[in-house]
Every structure is written in structure tokens, then in C-alpha cells.
Amino acid sequence: MSTRTAMASGVRPKISHDEKPLTLIFIYSGEYAERVIRNLINDPSFCKSCGLYCDSCKYLVYNHVQNVRAAFALPSPSELPAFIDDPEKYLPKNMPTVDLCIASGLHKDILLELPKHMKKACVKGLIVPIEDFAEVPSGLKRQLNGKCQELGLEIAFPKPFCSLEPSKDKPTISRFVTELNIGKPSLEISTEKRGGSKLIASAIVRRSAPCGSTWYVARKLVGQKTETESLHDAIAKAHHSYPCTATMGVDPEAKGPILHIAGYIIREEVQKALAQAKANTDLEKR
């Protein structure tokens, strides 16, 4: 297998015949949510990390534009008063009835108002990605969680967004991961021996991080030696080069930067995929 072979997953959303496609809206401020949206719809002008070496590894593989019903960009918290007496006036007047809302970068008072607004529109679940602890500190998280429980809404606070996994008690949020193949990264890797070294021959993206970085990391894995130290260096370099949008500030709950958590997640997934590749090879030899 050529080491230039990259990643075309061909993975399609897992939807039962009795279930309609998952629908979602974004209510956000800032560039991070826009990055997630552009990855979901697979905007051809979005990922430019490889520059002239782009081989269109992810384009035409998936497109979730039909799942995204609306995206509402709100003013930055820095442009708003510290305390907002009537936060509802900033929220969409006619929020569509969808399955899921993803909220990012919002003013704290607006975020606290959002569950009540969602309930009126019959939205079932809320994802609040935490890429920066300052945006959703622990006190705000507790308040928001309490409001959603009172209203019977699902809620998740993935820190970072690429840590999101399915959960039995959150079926609607789980559909975001399983149907769109977006959340905690998942890879399928194959290896080959060449010149006395074991190299990664291919890296297939089965599930991408919401920001799309998994595709870039997978592309950079092809041709890399599988020795732990050099492989970890290659992963870290690719992860930082994309770049990851999580903060480098120390998170008081995680006791470290959220960006480092994201780096550990993709590194662990690569090691997991390599272990599975070895197990498959050993099985074939029997």
C-alpha cells in the first residue's frame, strides 16, 4: 500500500428508517463556532492547512448542510454590558424547532436565558462546548445544568468539544456523535514495513473532531514511523499547526490547558488505532 494513500472514510450517517435526520442550530459569538459549522458543511474553502499540498482528502466525503437549519451570530460579550437585564431580546425571535442547539462564546446572561427560549421552541438538547474555562466557569455551568434539568432538556459541556461521546441518558446529543460522526475522534490505521521501519500506511477518519482537525492530523500521520516518541511529536506538531482553538490558559478544574487535553485525546486515539491494527494483523497470521 502506498504511503501517500490518505483518508477517504466513506462513512455515512447512521439513521434508522423510522428516524428523521438530526436537525440543529448554532447560537454563537466568535470564530470557533464558525469553524465547526464550516467543517460540518464541508466548505471547500475552509481547510487550507496543507496549502499547495492539499489532496482534498475530506471533500466530497460528507456534507451535513441539510442538518444545520440556522446559525445565529450574536454580539461578542465584550460588546455588551457586564449585566444584561433583558437577555431574551438578544436571542432569535423565531427559533426553529430542531433537535439540538449548539451554543458557543455567548454572554453569560444570554446563555442562562437560552434554555427557556429553547423550551418554547421545542428544542430537545443543548451542547455548550468549553474551549476556554473563562467562557463557562463552574458556577455558570451548575446554573445552566440546573435550568436544563428543570425544563427536561438534555445538556452536555464537552471540554474540549472533541471529548464529546455518546451517552445513554442523552439520546439526542448522542445522535450528533453517531449520525454525523462528529465528536471524539476515531481513526482506522494500517501499517507497513519499509526499510527496516514500521510506518503508517493509511489513516482513515471514522469520526472527526468538531473543528475538523482530525483530517489534518490523519493526513500528517501517513508515512510516519510508529515509534512512540517520534509519533507523538508528529501528532503534536500537526495538532498545533491546524491549529486547535482551545485555550492555553490553565483550567482550574482540569489542572492544565484545555489545548493539552485535546492533544492527549487525538494522541490516545492514534495509539488505540495502532493497537487495533496490530491485533488485526496478528489475527490474519493465525
N, C-alpha and C positions, 0 to 999 in steps of 0.2 A: 504494500500500500504506500502510495506516495506521501511523504511528509508534508507536502503542500496541501493535501486534502484537508479542507476546513470543516465548516459546520453548516449543514442544512438539515434541520431536525425533522421537518415534515410533520411535526406534532400538531394535531388539531384539537380544538376544544372538546372536552368530554361532556356531551349533552345527551340526556336521555330523550327518548322520543316523546315523552309526556311533559317535558320541561322546556319552557321558553328560554332563549339566551339571556344570560345575566345582563342587566342594564345598570349603568352607573353615571353619576355626575361628579364633577370636581368643583369644589368651592375653595378658592385658594388666593394666596398672595405670594409673589416671588417666583423665582425661576425653577425651583425644584419640581413643583407640580407640573410645570410646563414640560420639563424633561420627561416625566413619567407619561404624560399624555402623548407626547411625540413618539415615545417608544411603543406605547400601546397601539397607536395607529400606524406604526412603522413608517413614519415620514421619511422619504428618501433623502431629504436634505438634513436629517437630524445627526446621524453618527458620522463624523468626519475624522475620527481619531486616527485612522490609518492613512489619511491623506491620499497621496498618489498610489499607495499600495492597496487601496480598497478593492476587495474582490466581491463586494455585495453579498457577504455571507448570510445576512439576515433578511434581505429584501426579497419579497415575493413568497417568503416562508409563512408569514402570518400577517393578519390585519384585523384589529379589533375596533375599527372605526364605528361599526354598527352597534357596539356595546356602549360606547360613550355617547350619551344623549345630550349632554350640555357641559359646558365649563364656564364658571363664573369667576372672573378675576376681580377681587376686592382691593381697596386701597391698602397699602402697607401699614402695619401697626405704627410705624414711625410717623406716618402722615395723619394719624388720628389722635384724639385726646387720650390721655392716660386712662381715664374712666369714661365709659360711654353710657349715658342714661337710657338711650333707646336703641340698643344694638340691632333690633329687628329691622330697622329701616335700611340697614346695610345689606341685609340678606335678600336673595332673589324674591321678587314679588310673586312670581308664578313658577315655583319649583316643580319640575315634572315629577310624576310618580315613577320612581325607579326602585331597583332593589337595594342599591348601595350608594353611599356618599363618601367621597374621599376628601378630607379637609386638611389643608397644609398652609402654614405660615400666617394663620389668622390672628387678629387681635383677640386677646383672652376673653373679653366680654362678648364678642361676636361668637366665639367658639362655644361659650357656655349657653348662648341663646339657640344655637343650631339644633340640638335635639328636639326642642319643642316645635321648631319650624319643620323639621323632618317628619315628625309625627303627624302633623297636619297634612303633609303631602303623601303620607303612607309609605315613606321610605323605611326599609327594614333594618339597615345596618350602617354603621359609621366606622371608617378607618381613619385614624389620626396618626400618620407616620411621625416618628420622633427622630429627626436628623440632628436636632440641636436641643439640648435639655432646656435652654432658656425659653424656648417657644412653648413648651408644655412641661412646666415644673411639676413635681409630685403632688402638690396641693391642688393645682388645676386638674390634674389627671384624676384625682379622687373625686372631685366635684363633678366632673364630666361623666365619670363612670357611674356615679350615683344617679345622676339625672337620666342616663340611658336605661339603667335598671328600673327606675320608677316608671318609665314610659314603655318598657318592654322592647327596647331596641338593642340589637347586637352592637358591640363596640370592641375595637382592638387598637392597641397602641404599640405597633411593632417598632422596636428600637434596635437598629435602623429598619427601614421598610423591608430590606432584603432578608429580615429574620422571620417574616410572616409565613406561617404554616397552617394547614387545615386543622380545625378543631371541631370535635363532635358537638359541642354545645354552641357553636356559632356556624350553622349551616350556610347562611347567606354569604358571610365573609369567606368561608371555606371555598365556596364556588368561585370566588375571584382567583384563588390559587389553582384550583383543579381544572377549571374550564378555560381560563385564559393562559394558564401555565406561566403565571407571574407571581413572584414571592421569593421564598428562599431558593437560591439557585440549585439546579440539579444538572449534572453532566453525565455523559456516557463517553468513556475514553478507551481507545485501543492503543497498544504499544507495539513496537517492533525492535529487533536487534539490528544495529548497523555499526560497523567499525568497532566492535567490541563494547559498544554502549547500548543501553536500553533507552529508546526515545519514544516520545508521544507521537503516534502516527496520525491520530484524529481526535477531535474533541467535539462532541455533538451536544448542543444545548437542548435539554429537555424542559427545563424551566429557567426563565431569566429573572434576574433581579429587576425590580420595577424601573430602575433608571436605565436599563439596557447594558450595563457594564459587563454582564456575563458573556455577551457575544464577543466583546473585545478581548477579554481575558482568555476565552477559549481559543480565539484566533492566535493569540500570542503563545499559547501552550504548544501548538503544533511544532515539532522539531526539537522541543526541549528535552534535556536529559531528565530522567526520573529520580535522580539522586535528590534527597530531601533538601539539602541546603541550597543548591543551585535552583531547584524547582520553586522553593519558597521565595527566593529572590526574584525570579521571573514573574511569579504571581503578584508579588507586592509592587513591582515596577509597573505592571500592566494596570493593576487596580488603581494606583495613584495617577497614572497617565491618562486614564479615561476622561475626567477624574471622578472619584467618589465625591459626593456632595455633603457627606456627613461632617460634622464639626470636629476639629482637633482639640477643642476645649475639653477639659476633664469633666466627665459626667459624674456627679456625686453619688449616684446610685450604682453605676457600673464600675466606678473607681478607675476610669480610664476614658480616653477619647472614643466617641461613637464610631469614628472612622476606623479605628483599630478593630472594633467589633466586626464591622463589615468586612475588613480584610481577613479576619480569622474565619469568618463564615465561608468565604469562597475558597480559602486555603484548605479548610476541612473537607469541603465538598470535592475538591480535586483529589485529595488523599483517599476519600471514600470511593470515588470513581476508579481510581487506580487499583484499589484493593479488589473491587468487583471485576475489573479487567483481568487481574491475576487469577481470581477464582474461576473465571470463565475459561481462561487458558488451561489451568490445571484440570478442569473438568473435561476439556476436549482431548487432553493427553491420556485420559484413562481408557 
